[in-house]
């Protein structure tokens, strides 16, 4: 099967995890002063630092969620179109991806998508 899911599967599976990692690094960078002085448990300080950078944190987190949602939607449609996978396995993969989000996508890529033959039979649409 030569489609975008198979072709760009590795990028699609790791992009959400990378984006959330970058967001976490940015969050820790914002609170660097509290981490260095070992007062990260000072919740007022954390809230103050977050409010000073609220827009950047919010929009970058929204970007992470959008990237993850798009990747999960593409993989879910790919799973639904497979003829060779039984319904129970399809549902299990979908529940796994929804439950674990960005962490489940690389697992799906390595366990299912990477070893998938290029000429696998698929339904023409998901209906």
Secondary structure, 3 states (H helix, E strand, C coil): CCCHHHHCHHHHHHHHHHHHHHHHHHHHHHCHHHHHCCCCCCHHHHHHHHHHCHHHHHHHHHHHHHHHHHHHHHHHHHHHHECCCCHHHHHHHHHHHHHHCHHHHHHHHHHHHCCCCCCCCECCCCC
